[in-house]
Every structure is written in C-alpha cells, then in structure tokens.
Amino acid sequence: MAGCDNLAICVPAGPDAAAKALAATRQFLLLAGCKDETGAHLAIIVEEIICNIVDHGRPPTDDPIELTFARTARGLRLGVIDGGAFFDPRSADMAGELPPERGGGAGIALIRAWAEILSYERRGARNHLLIELPE
C-alpha cells in the first residue's frame, strides 16, 4: 500500500463538479496505488454519481458535494454527501424511467454491477451515500 489510504474533498455543485471530483479520484488512486481496473471503475462511478447529483438532484451551488475516498481491507470505499433531491440508488427502479438519449439509468446499473452500496440515508437536507468496490 502506498502512502495515502484516504482522501476527502469538497467540490462546488456546479458545471465543473465532475471534473474536480475526477481530479480528486485520480489523485487518490495514484497515492493509494490502486489496481488499474478497480481504479477505472471508481473513476466512472464518481463521474456518474456527480453528474447525476448536478443534473438531476440540482443541489444549491453554494452547497458543496463532499467526497471521501478510503482503502479498506476489501477494496475502495467512496462516500458522497450532497444537498440535492432525495435519491436512494438501492431502491431506484430504472426500467423505463429515463429516456435512452440520457443514458436510461446506465450509470446506476454500472454502480450496482461494480460496487456494493453499503448505505444510503437522508439526514436533514443532505444525502449520504457509501459504496465499496472490491479490489
């Protein structure tokens, strides 16, 4: 294991949120010495989650999205806290909900295929999501 097993960052909930979150993801992956495939999956998941928060959850732009990255005994853990609309990815039935030109729920399907959603809860006006990717 390399020198960094955790990283926390806040990104503004605006149009460049995904780019900033991906930069933090790459930094964590580099410092933690993660496997290529798992790292690629984590980067895609981060991009999907952040884009969904900004595009669909519409959090206030002055309410940052909090990201935490950690290496665990099982793999890589990602925590996301945001002030967007309620959305529990564990119970979302994506069949037919979104038009195909917008991805049709493909991001949620990828998250479910590559990671375990450990928890989701709404605390006050904020969503708290915790996922883990096996390594």
Secondary structure, DSSP 8 states (H G I E B T S, - for coil): --S-SEEEEEE-SSTTHHHHHHHHHHHHHHHHT--HHHHHHHHHHHHHHHHHIIIII---TTS-EEEEEEE-SSEEEEEEEE-SS---TTT---TTTS-GGGTTTHHHHHHHHH-EEEEEEEETTEEEEEEEEE-
